[in-house]
């Protein structure tokens, strides 16, 4: 059996310190319930002395957590902080006080203005005081990543002897290289008397983009608790992302001799919930929970994934609650991806027909970032309209603007392959285009209706135009056309209606 790694979630404390991510008590309770569903081991619910809101949050989360997880309150190594945290945690069945102080030369000299010996005395006093209120006390050595290692050994050993049940070794500024941080953890395990009887926790930051690597290296070297946040929220560049740590341990559990009890199928839901409540958008290419985490747009990748998912996906999307893989159709997509998606939409084609569809798809894809299902349906319908046409649109060119007179030049080809070009003026570019079509087709009709709608999403959406024309005998014919250019869509729609009229009159 591999080692159990406790997941300590600090989204509601350190995560809330991310600028713009402040949460009220009700919002914190919503997230806490999700964390409980995920089976996190510890919820750091807040910093009770910092505000009445934080005090209430710790109190209420302690009440709803029951015995499902430990509820933790942060304090400085200050008597009043510890006493207030103890009061807030009275509702918790499994309370933990998290207390400590800075241990790096910078923190001791510039922030705390105390000597190493004074810091050790303060640490011992804080831990002992906290133990008067709760049985579970975590001691944090802030900025341990930049501390003198010999002093770090001394103060951690003092905290353990004073009664700490968990020792937290933070790389508060995300300064360390992973192997150097791992070496710190290994050295503490080797040199600190009694450390084998306590939990070694790590709290890493992402200032150099290595928070997850730092945490995993610490686990490899003996840490048994990781402090992290949903989506990697937190001060500056953020904390270790819970979802990344959990899935890294899951994928490499054997070599790390580690596992967690997190319900991974809840990860995507948790990510979306935290993003919605805090207003902090998750970047599309974010590992595990980003919108593109299981999306494929390269033709080579799409072909591989369609043949066997694990050719390009090391994680089953269902394992993190992300649904399924996404095949994103773009100009880089190949035949396999397009045929697969067309099949899902219910369309089947011969190889010859599909090649025509694929060429039409590329024309649309070259104009858009992404081709949606509605675009594909429009491509198919447009092809069907063209395949039965008496007249095909070869080219349309318009010029208009103030104070220019709208002018259109239209080129059409008939069923015999003959090409005709005409130019006309109009009250607008579409009117001019329709008049040029009339010169070539020469079919009496009355345009009775004209409407435009966007077929798909975004500023680059295909536009679909629907027209109704009335023949001399009173029959009404509907025509539709779609294209990224509204003038082209309009001309295709009008020509489609006229083709129907001509075909019907010829019967």
N, C-alpha and C positions, 0 to 999 in steps of 0.2 A: 504494500500500500504506500502510495506517495505521500509526502508531507502536505498537510492542509495549510493553505495560505489564506489568512483572513483578509477580507476586503473591507477596508475602512473608508467609508464614503464621506467626503467633506464638501460635497456640492453645496450644502446649506450653510456652511461656514466659510471656507476658503473660496469656494466657487462663487459665492455671493459677493466677494470682494472684487470680482471682475467689474470694471467700470460699466455701469448701465445695467447690471444684472441683479440689482436689489430686489428682494422678495418680501412680501408681507407674510404674516403668520399663516393665513389660510392657504396661500400658495405653497409655503413650505410644507404644510400638512399634506397637500396633494402629492408633492414630490416624495415625501417621506413614505406615504402609502405605497408608492411605486417601488421605492427602494426595499421596502419590506417584502413586496411580491417577488422581487429579484433575489431575495434571500441574502442581502448583504449582512456581514457579521457585526459591523459597527456603523452607526449613524452619528456623525459629529453634527449635532443639531444647532449649534450656535455658540456665541460668546456671551454668556448671560449678563455679565456686568456692563457690557457695552451699550445696552439700550433696553428699555422695557419690552420692546418687540422681540428682541433676542431671548430675553428671560422667558417670555410667554411661549415662544416657539420651542425652547428646550423642554419646558414644562408640559406642553401639549403633546409633543412627539414622544416624550417619556410615557405619557398616558396611553397613547395608541399602540406603542410598540409592544407592550406586554413583555413576555419572555421570548419573543421572536428574534430579538437582536439587542445588542448593547447600545445604550444611548449615552453619548459623550458630550460634555460641555468643556469649552476651552477656557483657560485662565492664564494670566501671567503668574509668576512666582511671587504673588502678593496676597497677603492674608485675606483682604476684603474680597478680592476676585474669587478665591477658593471658597469662602463662606457663601457668597452669592450663588456660585455654581452649585454648591451642595444643596442649597435651598431649592433651586430650580429643578434639580434632579430627584427630588423626593418622590415624584410621581413614577419614576422609572423602576422597573423590577430589576433591571441589570444596569445600574448607573456606573459611569466612569468619569473621573475628573482628569482632564488633560492639562497638565501644568508644566512650566519650564521657563527657560530663559536663553538668551544668546550666549554662544560659547566661542565664537571666532574672535581673533584679536580686534577686528573692527567693531564688533558688537560690544565687547568688554570695554574697550577704550573709549569709543565715540558715543555709544548709545547708553550703556549701563554705567559707565565710569566706575568700574570696580576691578579689583584684582582677581586672579584666578582662584585664590583661596577664598575670597569673599563670595565668588560665584558658587563655589562648591558648598559653602555654608548655606547660602540662599536656597540652593537646590535641595539639600537635605531637609531644611526647615519646611519647604513647600510640600515635599512629598509626605513627610510625616504628618503635617497638618491635614493634607487631603485624606490620608489614611484614617484619620479620626472620623471622617464622614462616610467614606465608601471603602470597599475592599479592593476595588479595581482602580489603580492609579497609573496613568501613563505620563512619563516624563519626556519632554521634548528638549533636545539640545539644538536650539535654533542656529542655523548657519553652520551646522556640523561639517558640511562639505568643504568649508574653508578654515576649519579649526586646526589648531596644533594637535596632532594625533595623540601625543602623550597626555596632554591635558584632557582630551576627549575621553581617553581611557579612564582617567582619574574621576572625572565628574559622572560618567555613566556608572562606574563601580560604586560611587557614593550614593547615587540614586537607587541602585539595586539594593544596597544594604539598608537604605532608609525605608524600603518597602515598595518600591515601584514594581508593578507587575508587567508593565510594557515600557520599553525604552525606544524612543522615536529618534531616528538619525536622519534629519532632513538635509537635503541639498537645496537650501532655501532660495538660492539665486540661480540654480541650474548651471553651476559653474563647472562641475566635475566632468571628466571623461568617464565613460562607463566602467572601464577596467580599474581606474583609480578609485572610484566610489566602491566598487566591489571589493577592492583590496582593503578599504577602511572597515567594511563590515567583517571581512575575514579576520582582520587584526583584532577587532573588538571581541569576536568570538574566542580568539586565542588567548587574549590577555586579561579580559575582565572577569574577575572572580564572581561566580554565581550567575553569570549571564545565561548559562544553560537552563536556568529555572524560570526565565522570563521570556516574553515575546519580543523579538527584535522587529521593529517597524521602520519603514522608510517612507519619506515624504519628499518627492522630487518635483522640480519645476522645469518648465520647457523653454527657458531663455535661449538655449542653444539648439532647441529642437530635439533634445535627447531624453526627455523625461521618462518615456516608456523604456528606453534602453537602460537608463540608470536603474529603474525599478527592477527590471528583469535581471540585470547583473547582480543586484543586491540579493534577489531571491536565490540566484545561483550560488551565492556565497553565504547563504544561511538565514536571510531575513524570512520571517514567517507572517508578516503583515505588510500590506501595501496601502498607502493612503492616496486616494485618487478622487476624481470628480467625473460626473457625466459630461461628455463632450470636451473634457479637458479644461473646463472653466477654471478661472482663478486669477490671482494677481499677475499683472504684466502679461507674459506670454502663456500663462495658465499652468495648471497642474498636470500630473500624469492622468491620461484619459482612462477611466475605469474599463471601458469596452475594449481598449487596446491591450491592457494588461491581462484581463480575463481571457481573451481569445489567444493571446500569445502563450499563456500558461496552458491553455487547453490544447493548442497545437503542438506544444513542445514539452508536455508534462513529464514524459519519461526521462528526457535528458536533464530536465530541471529538478526531477524528483519532487514534483509539485502538482497540486490541483486546487481548485476553488469549488465552493458549493453554489456559485451564482447560477441562476436560471437564465441561461444565455438567450433564450427565445424572447426575453423581455427587454433586451438591449436597445433595439430600434425604437420600441415604444417609449422607453425612458428618454432616449435622445430627443425624440420629437416633443415629448412633454416638457422637458427642461428648456428646449429651444423656444417653445411656444410661450411659456411662462416668463422667461427672462428676456425674450426678444433678441437673444443672441443667435444669429443664423449660423447653422453648421455649414462649413465650406463643402462644396459639392464633392471634392476629392478626399474628404476626410476618411481615414481608415475605418472600416467596420460599419459605420453608420451614415457616411456621406451618401448623397443622392447617386453618385457615380461609382460607389464601392463595388457594385455588382453589375455595372453597365458596360457594354462592349460596342464600340463603333467601328473598329478596324475590321475590314473584311476577313483578314487572316484569323484574328481572334474569334470573330463570330462563327466562322466555319469550324474552328476547333471546339468551341463551347457547344455548338449544336451537335457535334459528333460525340463529345464526352465532356461534361461540365468541368471536370478537374484538370483539363488541359490548360485552362487559364484562371481557374478559381480554386484557391486552397481551402476556402470555407464555403459550406453549403449555405446560401442566403437564408434558408429556413431555420438554420441553427441560431441565427441572431434576430429572428423575427422580421426579416426583410422581404418575405415573399419569395420571389424567384429572380433568376437572372434576367437582365434586360438587354434586349438586342436593339440598339439605337441605330436607326437607319439614317445614314449620312452619305455624302458623296464618296466616302471611303468604303462603304459597304459593298459586298460582293453578291454574286448570283445566289449563293446558298442562303444568305440572310434574307434577301428579298423574297425568294421562293418560299422559305419557311413562314415568313410573316403573311404573305398572300394566302398560303394554305390555312393559317389560323383564322384569316378573315373569310374563308370559304371560297376562295377563287382557285381554279385549276386551269392550267394552260398547256398547250402543246409546246414543245421546245421553240418552235418558230414564233408562236404567239408570245411566249415569255420573253424572247429576245427583244421584240418590239416594246413590250412593257418595261423591260429593263432600261432600254434607251430613253424612254419617256421619264422613267424614274430618275436617271442621271441628270436629265435636263432640269427637273425640279430640284434635285439635290444640290446642283451647282448654284442655285439661287437662294437656298435656305440652309440654316445650320442643322436642322433636323427635319426629317420627313415623318409626318404622323400618319396614323391609320386613315384619317379623313383625306389626306393627300393621295394615298394609294387608291382609295375608292374613287376619288375624282379622276385619277389617271386612267383607271379601268373604264369608267363611264365615258370619259372623253374619247378613248380609243374606240369604244363601241359606236359612238356617234359618228366618228370620222370614217370608220370602216363601211358604213352604209351611206355615206354622203354622195350626193350628185356633184356638189362643188366642194373643193377643199381649199382652206385658207393657206396660202403660201407665205404671204407677207403683208404686214400692215405698218404704215408709217404715218405719224401725225405731227403737225406743228401747230402750236397755239400759244396764247399768252397775250398780255396787254401791251400794245394795241393791235396785235396781229389778228388776222382773220383765220379762224380754225380751218385747217386743211388736212385732208387724209388721202393717202395713196394706198390702194388695195390691189393685191395680186391674188387671183384665184385660178385653180386648175379644175377642168371638168372631167367627167368620167372617161373621155376619150384621150385625156392627157394634154389637151390644148390649154395654154396659159393666157390669161387676159389681165391687163392692168388698167385701172382707171383712177382718176383724181377727182375730188369733189370738195366743195366748200360747205360749211354748215354753221349753225349757231353755237356749236361746241364740237370738241374732237370726236365724240361718239356719233353725233348727228352727221358729221362730215363722213365718217367711216361708213355709216349705214347708207348714205346717199351714193357713195362710191360703189358699194356692193350692189345697190339697186341698178346702177348703170350697167353692170356686167350681167347680173342674173335676169333682170327685166321681167319680174313677176309682180303683178299688181297686188298690194297688200296694205293693211293699215296696222301700224304698231300700236297695240292697245294697252300693253303693260310692260314695265321695265323695273326690275328689282335687283339689288346687289346684296350679297352677304359674304362674310368671311367663312371659308370652309374650315380653316384650322386656326391655331393659336399664334399669337405673336405678331410683331410688326411686319414680318415677312410672310404672313399667311397668304394662301391661295385665295383669290376672290372668285366666287361663283355668281354669274349673272343669269337670271331667268327672264325670258321675254315671251310675250304672247302676241302673235300676229293674226289678223283676221283676213281671210281671203275674200275675193269678190262675191263668192257664193255664201258668205257668212260663217264658214267653218273656221274654228279657232285652232291654231297650232302653237305648241309650246316648244321653246328651244332653250337649252342650257349650255353654258360654256364656262370653263374654269382655267385660270392661269394666274401667275404671279403679277401680271400686268392687267389692270382693269380694262384698258382699251382692247387688249387682245381677247380677254374674257367676253367682253360685250360683243365684239365682232363674231366670235365663235358661236355665241348664243343666238344671235340674229341669223347667222348663216345656217345653223342647225334647224331653226324653225322654218326657214325657207326651203331647206332640203326636204323636210317633212311635207311641206305644202306641195312642192314639185312632184315628189314621189306619189303622193295621194292623187293629184290631178292626172298623173300619167296612167293610173289604173283604169 
